[in-house]
Amino acid sequence: MIIRPMRADDAGAVLRIYQAGLDGGNASFERTAPTWDVFDKARLPGHRIVAVDGDTLLGWVAVSPVSARAVYAGVVEHSIYVDPAARGRGAGRQLLLALVASTEAAGIWTIQSGVFPENTASLRLHHGCGFRTVGVRERVARHGDRWRDVVLLERRSPHID
């Protein structure tokens, strides 16, 4: 398995894996993966990482700014998706650790995310990579016809003061 920066020619595989996660029902409130143009514009270019095995893309992680305000320049929100066929091979952990390294090198002090409480594998992954649970937003939004809670996670860099 190789961890490397995401490239434009990864678009098809990235969006396919994104859609597979959405189809599973416990990844996001979204129902449909965006177009590559929308995906590309919403994520910071320096922190898009993929895991590959030969020609097969196993998963990806990317960040978006949480705010346009300068005081929040060091805070990002991330998304991580692993192909269902590649789960359990360590790609998620390697991607998340690579993201931590890239964001810290860029002076980003906080990575945050929201995870459905039913997504226990993602919660274990995040906690194992140094994220902590900040709280739970109860019934924050509807996912189809039901209200869903979201566990708020964050990782604060111990190296950036």
Rosetta silent file (secondary structure, phi, psi, omega in degrees, C-alpha in Angstrom):
SEQUENCE: MIIRPMRADDAGAVLRIYQAGLDGGNASFERTAPTWDVFDKARLPGHRIVAVDGDTLLGWVAVSPVSARAVYAGVVEHSIYVDPAARGRGAGRQLLLALVASTEAAGIWTIQSGVFPENTASLRLHHGCGFRTVGVRERVARHGDRWRDVVLLERRSPHID
SCORE:     score description
SCORE:     0.000 S_00000001
   1 L     0.000  134.075  178.209    0.000    0.000    0.000 S_00000001
   2 E  -117.611  136.625  174.605    1.288    3.436   -0.952 S_00000001
   3 E  -104.987  126.523 -177.668    0.082    6.718    0.538 S_00000001
   4 E  -149.333  167.041  176.310    0.418    9.648   -1.874 S_00000001
   5 E   -63.566  145.833  175.454   -1.155   12.991   -2.761 S_00000001
   6 L   -69.946  141.135  177.791   -4.487   12.847   -4.574 S_00000001
   7 L  -120.338  161.373  178.542   -4.332   13.713   -8.275 S_00000001
   8 H   -58.745  -32.885 -179.703   -6.998   14.853  -10.718 S_00000001
   9 H   -75.133   -2.302  172.138   -6.800   11.496  -12.482 S_00000001
  10 H   -85.131   -6.492 -170.517   -7.957    9.868   -9.211 S_00000001
  11 H   -50.443  -49.645 -177.120  -11.307   11.653   -9.560 S_00000001
  12 H   -59.231  -47.499 -179.370  -13.330    8.697  -10.813 S_00000001
  13 H   -68.552  -39.920  178.643  -12.142    6.320   -8.090 S_00000001
  14 H   -59.904  -48.239 -178.085  -12.400    8.969   -5.364 S_00000001
  15 H   -70.119  -31.969  176.354  -16.002    9.778   -6.262 S_00000001
  16 H   -64.667  -45.300  179.212  -16.898    6.067   -6.628 S_00000001
  17 H   -66.804  -39.164  176.336  -15.570    5.354   -3.113 S_00000001
  18 H   -58.100  -49.568 -179.121  -17.324    8.465   -1.805 S_00000001
  19 H   -63.066  -38.668  177.655  -20.630    7.266   -3.285 S_00000001
  20 H   -60.630  -40.331  176.403  -20.137    3.767   -1.849 S_00000001
  21 H   -64.333  -42.749  178.157  -19.747    5.336    1.588 S_00000001
  22 H   -63.917  -39.913 -179.877  -22.864    7.418    1.124 S_00000001
  23 H   -64.166  -26.314  179.033  -24.793    4.372   -0.072 S_00000001
  24 L   -69.443  -19.459  173.403  -23.874    2.584    3.174 S_00000001
  25 L    89.389   -7.773 -177.795  -26.032    5.075    5.087 S_00000001
  26 L  -124.606   24.162 -177.166  -23.660    5.923    7.966 S_00000001
  27 L  -107.033  -33.795 -171.972  -21.112    8.231    6.354 S_00000001
  28 L  -164.430  162.073  171.112  -22.832   11.564    5.724 S_00000001
  29 L   -73.437  -22.477  178.877  -26.096   13.405    5.478 S_00000001
  30 L   -64.877  152.635  178.548  -25.372   13.730    1.763 S_00000001
  31 L  -110.119  -24.458 -175.758  -26.979   11.171   -0.552 S_00000001
  32 L  -133.218  132.763  176.693  -24.977   11.763   -3.715 S_00000001
  33 L   -63.707  146.683 -179.343  -21.277   12.397   -4.192 S_00000001
  34 L   -73.813  172.786  170.205  -20.569   15.773   -5.787 S_00000001
  35 L   -69.598  164.783  177.877  -19.071   16.320   -9.194 S_00000001
  36 H   -62.254  -38.284 -179.486  -15.280   16.487   -9.309 S_00000001
  37 H   -60.085  -45.485  178.949  -15.455   20.249   -9.864 S_00000001
  38 H   -66.163  -45.391  177.566  -17.491   20.760   -6.686 S_00000001
  39 H   -56.424  -49.501 -176.329  -15.276   18.322   -4.733 S_00000001
  40 H   -61.050  -43.660 -178.285  -12.123   20.038   -5.988 S_00000001
  41 H   -70.596  -25.765 -174.821  -13.259   23.558   -5.122 S_00000001
  42 H   -87.624  -12.343 -173.366  -14.375   22.615   -1.588 S_00000001
  43 L  -117.631  143.291 -179.367  -11.143   20.959   -0.422 S_00000001
  44 L   -69.382  129.255 -173.746   -7.720   22.371    0.336 S_00000001
  45 H   -64.730  -28.595 -176.093   -5.263   21.170   -2.304 S_00000001
  46 H   -79.635   -3.268 -173.745   -2.355   20.509    0.062 S_00000001
  47 H  -136.475   52.677  175.345   -4.212   17.973    2.192 S_00000001
  48 E  -123.254  117.243 -170.546   -5.807   15.465   -0.181 S_00000001
  49 E  -131.825  143.559  176.993   -4.307   12.039    0.220 S_00000001
  50 E  -125.502  155.921  170.414   -5.033    8.620   -1.241 S_00000001
  51 E  -110.164  129.710 -179.751   -4.047    5.049   -0.420 S_00000001
  52 E  -130.223  150.691  172.559   -3.309    2.876   -3.437 S_00000001
  53 E  -128.643  102.392 -173.119   -2.357   -0.735   -4.014 S_00000001
  54 L    65.463 -122.353  178.420   -0.958   -0.999   -7.526 S_00000001
  55 L   -94.711    4.298 -175.279   -3.560    0.619   -9.762 S_00000001
  56 E  -100.523  122.061  175.586   -6.349    0.296   -7.181 S_00000001
  57 E   -82.039  122.750 -175.397   -7.339    3.281   -5.076 S_00000001
  58 E   -93.531  -28.308 -178.072   -8.264    1.979   -1.619 S_00000001
  59 E   179.844  173.677 -178.220   -9.387    5.181    0.071 S_00000001
  60 E  -149.635  158.386  172.487   -8.944    8.905    0.464 S_00000001
  61 E  -139.945  144.250  179.208   -8.866   11.702    3.017 S_00000001
  62 E  -155.215  159.239 -179.260   -9.238   15.427    2.392 S_00000001
  63 E  -123.086  155.489  173.628   -9.908   18.616    4.339 S_00000001
  64 E  -127.127  147.733  175.029  -12.047   21.705    3.943 S_00000001
  65 E   -66.721  147.547  177.548  -11.645   24.994    5.797 S_00000001
  66 L   -86.658  -18.865 -177.049  -14.210   25.472    8.568 S_00000001
  67 L  -159.382  153.874  173.979  -14.360   29.218    8.077 S_00000001
  68 L   -85.517   -9.075 -179.506  -13.088   32.002    5.841 S_00000001
  69 L   -70.398  136.263 -176.206  -12.228   34.052    8.959 S_00000001
  70 H   -58.000  -34.414 -177.946   -8.477   34.419    9.488 S_00000001
  71 H   -65.071  -19.463  179.383   -8.658   33.366   13.137 S_00000001
  72 H  -103.550   18.005 -178.170   -9.797   29.901   12.031 S_00000001
  73 L   -60.729  -24.552 -178.962   -7.059   29.422    9.414 S_00000001
  74 L   -98.126   17.859 -179.897   -5.605   26.581   11.486 S_00000001
  75 E  -124.569  126.400  179.144   -8.857   24.637   11.807 S_00000001
  76 E  -130.326  159.326  172.612  -10.061   22.203    9.154 S_00000001
  77 E  -112.676  135.749 -177.687  -12.778   19.599    8.805 S_00000001
  78 E  -115.485  159.040  170.883  -11.875   16.311    7.228 S_00000001
  79 E  -128.206  142.138  176.950  -13.597   13.479    5.434 S_00000001
  80 E  -137.263  131.300 -179.263  -12.186    9.983    5.090 S_00000001
  81 E  -135.810  133.517  177.040  -13.584    7.193    2.949 S_00000001
  82 E  -119.930  135.874  177.920  -12.264    3.672    2.390 S_00000001
  83 L   -55.285  132.702  179.396  -13.494    1.373   -0.358 S_00000001
  84 H   -53.252  -32.874  179.983  -15.717   -1.299    1.223 S_00000001
  85 H   -72.585  -15.205 -176.912  -13.555   -3.968   -0.451 S_00000001
  86 H  -106.703    1.411 -176.872  -10.435   -2.557    1.236 S_00000001
  87 L   -65.584  145.900  179.641  -11.728   -2.206    4.799 S_00000001
  88 L    86.272    3.774 -179.111   -9.713   -3.869    7.536 S_00000001
  89 L  -101.601    0.886  177.523   -6.393   -3.500    5.673 S_00000001
  90 L    91.680    3.273 -178.886   -5.169   -0.430    7.579 S_00000001
  91 H   -63.099  -42.360 -179.133   -5.758    2.121    4.814 S_00000001
  92 H   -59.660  -45.720  179.619   -7.896    4.343    7.023 S_00000001
  93 H   -63.267  -45.755  179.881   -5.263    4.529    9.734 S_00000001
  94 H   -63.534  -39.443  178.359   -2.470    5.254    7.278 S_00000001
  95 H   -64.531  -45.824 -177.741   -4.537    7.953    5.582 S_00000001
  96 H   -65.983  -39.593  177.676   -5.482    9.639    8.843 S_00000001
  97 H   -67.538  -36.841  176.253   -1.901    9.605   10.131 S_00000001
  98 H   -65.308  -37.326  177.369   -0.672   11.036    6.810 S_00000001
  99 H   -65.057  -43.480  177.684   -3.293   13.782    7.119 S_00000001
 100 H   -57.476  -46.046 -179.530   -2.132   14.611   10.639 S_00000001
 101 H   -62.757  -43.534 -177.168    1.447   14.904    9.373 S_00000001
 102 H   -69.581  -38.317 -179.572    0.517   17.102    6.402 S_00000001
 103 H   -71.589  -39.787  178.299   -1.695   19.450    8.412 S_00000001
 104 H   -63.888  -40.341  178.779    0.834   19.834   11.215 S_00000001
 105 H   -61.806  -26.696 -179.700    3.583   20.615    8.681 S_00000001
 106 L   -92.778    2.395  179.086    1.301   23.382    7.351 S_00000001
 107 L    83.243   14.650  177.170    0.635   24.875   10.807 S_00000001
 108 L   -81.811  126.307 -173.031   -2.935   23.595   11.102 S_00000001
 109 L   -99.961  -17.728 -179.797   -3.670   23.076   14.782 S_00000001
 110 E  -138.726  130.501  170.610   -7.095   21.426   14.781 S_00000001
 111 E  -112.230  129.880  179.440   -8.694   18.751   12.607 S_00000001
 112 E  -128.085  163.053  177.501  -12.362   18.175   13.294 S_00000001
 113 E  -162.344  162.317  173.022  -15.085   15.920   11.981 S_00000001
 114 E  -120.631  132.324 -176.104  -18.599   14.728   12.652 S_00000001
 115 E  -130.715  136.373  174.020  -19.387   11.003   12.663 S_00000001
 116 L   -62.949  138.327 -178.651  -22.695    9.209   13.061 S_00000001
 117 L   -61.254  -24.214  178.844  -22.617    7.259   16.358 S_00000001
 118 L   -72.587  -16.571 -179.301  -23.567    4.093   14.490 S_00000001
 119 L   -85.756   68.786 -173.870  -20.295    4.302   12.532 S_00000001
 120 H   -64.953  -32.268  178.502  -18.346    2.566   15.282 S_00000001
 121 H   -63.573  -42.547  178.806  -15.446    1.605   12.992 S_00000001
 122 H   -66.696  -40.404  178.273  -14.836    5.272   12.157 S_00000001
 123 H   -62.554  -43.798  177.251  -15.066    6.284   15.808 S_00000001
 124 H   -61.601  -43.993  179.357  -12.495    3.597   16.770 S_00000001
 125 H   -58.084  -50.276 -178.116  -10.222    4.700   13.938 S_00000001
 126 H   -62.893  -46.932  179.466  -10.339    8.343   14.983 S_00000001
 127 H   -61.343  -37.733  178.716   -9.819    7.653   18.671 S_00000001
 128 H   -69.043  -17.502  179.375   -6.883    5.387   17.782 S_00000001
 129 L  -105.990   18.793  173.167   -5.300    8.235   15.803 S_00000001
 130 L    92.978    7.556  175.218   -5.471   10.783   18.613 S_00000001
 131 L   -84.012  152.178  176.263   -8.902   12.311   18.087 S_00000001
 132 E  -123.558  152.665  174.785  -11.162   12.897   21.064 S_00000001
 133 E   -78.937  125.598  179.058  -14.902   13.094   21.330 S_00000001
 134 E   -91.105  -35.791 -179.475  -15.933   16.674   22.036 S_00000001
 135 E   171.648 -173.314  179.146  -19.639   15.985   22.308 S_00000001
 136 E  -127.588  126.836  172.218  -22.754   14.835   20.532 S_00000001
 137 E   -90.431  111.068 -175.102  -25.066   17.027   18.531 S_00000001
 138 E   -82.878  134.194  176.732  -28.415   15.363   19.097 S_00000001
 139 E    45.800   49.289 -173.041  -30.927   15.158   16.277 S_00000001
 140 E   -72.422  -30.877  179.567  -28.883   17.741   14.373 S_00000001
 141 E  -161.847  165.161  177.360  -30.449   17.043   10.967 S_00000001
 142 E   -88.304  139.211  174.218  -32.647   14.651    9.043 S_00000001
 143 E  -119.620   98.838 -170.019  -31.123   11.835    7.051 S_00000001
 144 L    69.504 -122.045 -176.588  -33.963   10.745    4.839 S_00000001
 145 L  -103.135   10.562 -179.542  -36.960   10.437    7.109 S_00000001
 146 E  -130.253  149.360  175.941  -35.149   10.188   10.462 S_00000001
 147 E   -74.751  143.054  179.684  -33.263   12.521   12.749 S_00000001
 148 E  -127.481  143.579  171.007  -29.590   11.663   13.268 S_00000001
 149 E   -86.675  159.109  175.563  -27.090   12.469   15.986 S_00000001
 150 E  -135.659  127.341  175.308  -23.502   13.389   15.142 S_00000001
 151 E   -83.920  124.264  178.078  -20.470   12.740   17.357 S_00000001
 152 E   -89.420  126.105 -179.159  -18.088   15.700   17.177 S_00000001
 153 E  -120.160  149.491  172.693  -14.425   14.708   17.046 S_00000001
 154 E  -150.467  154.357  172.073  -11.276   16.783   17.043 S_00000001
 155 E  -126.900  117.088  178.159   -7.548   16.383   17.121 S_00000001
 156 E   -98.296  127.349 -179.327   -5.598   19.291   18.517 S_00000001
 157 L   -64.185  130.098  174.366   -1.927   19.281   17.558 S_00000001
 158 L   -80.447   -4.190 -175.313    0.372   18.919   20.563 S_00000001
 159 L  -103.754  -11.083 -177.078    3.144   20.540   18.493 S_00000001
 160 L  -112.446  119.229 -179.146    1.541   23.849   17.510 S_00000001
 161 L   -90.239    0.000    0.000    1.218   26.505   20.187 S_00000001
